[in-house]
Amino acid sequence: MEYVVNKELEEKETRAIFTDMLKYAPSKLCGMFGNVITLPIYTNLFSTEQYGLYTVSIAMLSFLCIIFSDWVGLAGLRFFRVHQIEKDLPKYLTMIVSILTVNMLLMFGLSFLFRNWMYSFFHVPYKYFLAVLLLIIPVAIRALLQQILRAQLKSISYSFTTILNQFVTIGLTVFFAKFFHLGAASILLGMGVAISLIDILLLYQCDIIKIFRFQKVEWKFVVPIIKYGIPVAATSLSAWIITQSNKIIMGGISGFTKAAFVGVGYGLTLPILMPLFAMLTVAVIPRIINMYEAKIDVRPIITKFMGYYILMALPLIAIMSLYSTDYTVLLKTNAKFYEAATLVPYFSFGVFFLGLTDYTTLQYHLANKTHIEFIIKLISGIVGVILNILLIPKMGLIGVGIATFAANFLYFILSAIIVLPDFNIKIPKNTLIRILSAAIPTACVYYAFKLNLINISGAAQFFAILAVFYVSYAIDKFFIFKTSD
């Protein structure tokens, strides 16, 4: 591909990305805060058995959404701009809605046909199985409409609905649990009602009602969507294998109580960290897609924002791992779940590498070669499953942690090695050098705390170390090592 180098446009888009990031920030920060308060609420509201049942039910929900709905929304984002330029959005939306409708019908048919297999695989009671199937309908609609909002660059609307959905779900869950004593089913019911209300709001926010018209579906438009979407679904399923299958395996080997510890370890890391990290990716990816379609060289921007991601994520992950027990207590998780702190270092570094692959795998999405991402993630997922099966009986929770970290790290390494022609992205080496330089005074402060030379609480140490790192980095960047990537 012949790239056009346009420094002026690159700088303009960089500023626009930061503007979008600020607009998306409220939804992501509130989403992170919502997940922070969700964990202590749910762990104090439900028993370990009920929380484990909820954890496995959500794993089943995400499994079915990946296969039948999520990829439709992602295709809606990827090709929205193309059809907007060609001025055939009504036809495009007809295709997307038709595909989603067929997928939902197919899901119900296959789920009931193979229900006995699903019972034995997920170990969920019948009423939870049925609740999950019904919940997928509003979840699938929300996924599509939110991606259309992103494609329209309506970041404020996206943020508002995301925040509202989070807190309405929590409120309804507590209401159903306290007054109707439904156990883990309270969460699923709360999610269903909240998301259904949000879907109505999203219909008006993205103006799809004004645009949408039923038209004859043309296969020449459907094929590119399916060609793009099916590998995406397969890739997401591979990601599910990495991040969710450990709950199913642990539940099958040791029951819902042990699965609950895996669920809490997951709740302490991925749902809290990914919204924070996604403030960058949710703003970067739509802009990069638009630049790529305009044949602008997007590699410098990818390198730049990869560096920003590492700078934001790596110090936080490292300190969380060093203070995993204090971090678990800080979030006011119920004491009966404290054993999950063992998983925090493994899961948090796994999340770091998983987030980093958003930048290394972007090349496959831009080139419409998502099958490559599927293959490398599938390989990583299979390795993760094998390690889970081998290590859980011998090492318990630590085995889960090692298997999850290894799968995510392998996925990153493979995506960094397998580079498409014309997508050779540079490593943000100057950012990495400054991070290593700032780590020296930070390590000194950490050991001063460990040796009790400075005596403050664990939570205060956590934030003090983080502050020392970023102050050291700023001094290095602006006064010592000024070269940019």
C-alpha angles and dihedrals in degrees: 000000000000109000124206113219108216112167093178092054090043091056091045092051091046090056090045091052091054089048091051089046090057089050092049093042096084092055094045095043092045089046089053091046090047090053090046092056094037093064098057091040094053096039090052094041099050137043120247089257093052093044089051090051090051090049093053092044091054090048088054091047093052091046093057094040091054092053100041112022122008096070091054090060092047090051087051089058096043098052102028094094092047092056092040089059090047090049096230100114094134090058091044093051090048088056094048094048092045093051091048092049093050090048092053092051090047091049094054092046095049094041093057092040092054097029094124091055091048092050091054094042099048097027092218125146119250096256091055091047090054093043091054092051092052092045092057092069097066091035091055092048091049092050092054096045093047091053090050088053089052091048089052089050090235093150097160092053090047091051094048096051093044092053093045093049092051098053098037088055092051092047094049092046092055090046094052093043096048100041104029101028093221096154116209089351086072090072094050092047092047090050092049096052094042096048092046090056091046090052090059090051092047091054089063096039095057094040090227091145090063093047103038119096126165107248138164111280113238117206093214087069096040097054097063090049093051092042089054098036104047094059088045090054091047090049092050089049088054088051088051088054089054099045106025110026091075089068091053093046093046090047091050093048102037107012135247094306094063089040086056090060090052088048092052091047087052090046091052092056127017102038090046100040101039096059088051093049092041091066084083101038097044089057098037103049101058091047093048091050090053092048092048092051087053088053093245118151103256097178097093091052092048090051092047095051093042086060091050090051093052091047092052099040110034100061092046092049093048094051092045088055094049091049099034095138094045089047092053091049091044090060089055093237111175111270092239087068098048091107087075089073086083089072098051098088093047096043096042094053088044088055090049093057092041090055091046091058089064084077100038094048096044088091091067092053094048092049092043089238097125090145087079091057089048093054096049093043091047090052089050092047093050090050089050093051092048091049091047092052092046099041106036096069090048104034107019114200094002088057089054090050095049093046093049094047093046092051094050093045092049090050091054094046093050092048090050093050099043102068124171120228112276091016099090101143118196122234112247089241098165091054090049092050091052091048091053090047092050090048092067098067089036091056090049091055091047092054091046087059092045091051090048092241085133114033115205134128122283093249091051090049090053094057095037092056091048091051092049091052096052093043089051091047092050092050090049093048099046103032111022115021105025100162114116128215 
